[in-house]
Amino acid sequence: LSFHATMRAETNLMTIPGTHNNEMGKWLVTLAAADAELGQLLSPAAGDREAAGYGHTLVEICQQPLLWADTARRVTGMKERLAELLKGAQWLVIAGSGSSQYAGECVHPALQAEMGIPVFSAGGGWLLLEGLRGIPPSRPGLLVSLARSGDSPESVGVVELYLETAPSVRHLVITCNDGGRLVTRYRDSARATVLVLDEHTNDRGLAMTSSFTDMAIAARALGWLGQAGTLERTVERLAAACRHLLLHHTHRIAAVARGPFRRAVFLGSGCRFGAARESALKMLEMNAGAIPTLAETYLGLRHGPMCLVDRETLVVCFLSSDPLARAYEEDLIAELQRKRIGARKLIVGEKIPPALLDPNDVALEIPGMAALGDDNVAVLDVVAGQLLAFFRCLAGGLRPDMPSSGVISRVVNEFTVRRRQKEVKDALSGGR
């Protein structure tokens, strides 16, 4: 940026409303000065950015490394209550719909390994349909509901369903909206515990960005309730890695986003498959369906989905640091190279082998990812996916804050939530 543009950005960005405006303003000024792409977008006044259709979403992507430490502190502040919820639990199910489900997928394999009990994520709609069949039969168990607004029909319906039919199931709600129905109904309930994150995580844009990564970190922290130091250090290192990504790679992601691809495939292993699913959704919804997407595991791509990868397909690879997983992933990438399919690859990881890159490919080296481990870095992959979707949206002439012209909405429209009456009757007569 020129000197005058930098001063204009500083003036406009230091007046962002909110309790964290001073720190946030300084961070945005730093970003605007470090990255030309961000500088051009952040230098206009807030009202002008909103009028252009990207004011909320861009700030909500950029603010994420500043919010994660607060999320960790909120979990630590409730650690005794959360430990009580987990005491004797036979299983843990993380419930969510759309992005909220994928946030659960980013953490459930790690939580299962640490807790030594079955842990899985499930879609809210699936749980509404399956009822008692959707959760393990042993009791007690813990249902963790992730919900940005806490107002969607599935979010509220799932909690109500299991409160009604499974009284020995415990409930934890993690949400970004202090005024949502999940909070107002259950804040003082003896049967549910509510954790509300910082108000700035409650994205005003259509796409879940800050809300996604903060809810994922809050859920991931359940595995470290007795290890406050581990949680604090991990979140601090994640924030540093995210700052590096934003400062040094945003312009490179923007260049890839403007490239001549017509579809995108996102690949990940383990917890990072959840990041692949979320990144695919971000590209789809922020481009109003104009870019068809697919999320798959590296090993799963060969079993049919590889047919989607043609010479006009962007392949985004979240590259593992685990030696075994990376060996499988490198095999698959080499196969794509031999078959000469894919428009180009965008590879996110650390110590990315040059042999994996064709001349048109882009590697995003993020120092610290290997030390953090694959169980913890899905949120970094997601930030890269958010930036890619955001800049593709702008390149397509759309408005990132609301790209779909009302086809989809920030909160899912109301619909009738139904019950299997036999389950309700059995529960009321002393069943499960």
Phi, psi and omega in degrees: 000149173289167179302315183293322179294322179296316179295322178295317178299318181296319179297316183286325187273342180277003181246021179293129181291152176131161185292337182256025190295326183293308178298317182295316180300317179298320181295318180292325175297318178300315178297316182298325180282331186273331187232122183298321180299311180290325180301316180294326183276329184270341186292329177295161177296157184304318180297323179290323177296318179293321179296329178280353173093011181228003188302318181284309189298318182297313179296322181292331173288314187289333186281352191303315181295344178276342185263338189296323180296322178296319177300316178298319179296323179294321177294314180300323179295342179248017191298325179294315179295319180293321177297323178295321177298323183276344184299119178076001181296136180272343181197166176222126176243128177259115184256143177186166180237136181063234181303322181298324175295318182293331174298320176295322179293336178287345187233340191295325177297322179292317180297320180298318179296323183278324185272337180073020175231160177298131177226128175212163178253152183213145176288142179301319179296322178296317180294322177299321180285319186277334180060229183295336177289344184277350179235155180300152184283339183289155180224149358279164174223168180239124175258117178258116181260120175261129183204119178299302184271331186070016183241354183288151182303320181294317183303309181288320184296322181293315179298314179299319181302310185280334170297325183279321188254345183223075187296342180269001174275130179271158185228136170232125177254125173245117187217164182254358189239107181294341180257006180288162183297326179297329178279310185295331180277328192238004181303320183253016182284144175282348186252000180214144176249136184243129174243113180258127181274172180309142183301334181286347174282347182276079187312138174269338175287167180299311188281141174285122179233279177302320181300319183297305186292325180288322176292324177296318179293320178298317178292319180298327183294343178299336178281353184234030185299328179265010184227066184302324180296319178297315179299312182298314181294319181296315180294322178298318180289324176297317180297320178296319179294322179292321176299318178299316179301312183292320184286323191250346186236355182301315182295329180286322176295319179299320179295319176296319182299330180274001184289168185275065174246152182246349178208166183217140177240133181243130185239136177202158179239150176060225179300334184281351170293326174299323177294323177297317179296317179293319180294323176296319178294319179301314180297321182292307187284327180283351176243022173053035177081002184288338178246099176299142184228161176216137171246135182207162169279160179299315181289331181283338186298327183292338188270051176113310185297343180299340180296341178286337186278106178239192185287358178243022183251127171278129178249116180258121186246115171271106193269123184291155172261348177288129186302318181293311180299318182296324179299315177296319182293318179295325176300316182292317178298319178297325178295318176300321179294316180298321182278352179055049177241150185101133179293315176193167178244143169243114186248127182248124179172200178229141182055054181285121182297130179303332182296340180281350189255125167278167185304329184270356186279163180231131176250129175256099179278121181240102181301138177100348182296318182296317180294325178292325178089152184297336180291345189239351191258007180302326180296330177290318175303317183295320178299318176300318178295322177297314180297318180299314180294320181299310183288330174293322177300312178298319180297331179274004179078018180261175182250109185303328180294330179204079188278345193259005179055038173089356178298317171241160185229164182300318174242130182303137180298152181297143170214165183288125176265125186250162180234148167279111188297330179295320178297316180296316181297316180297320180295317181291337180268013176101018178284220188278000000 
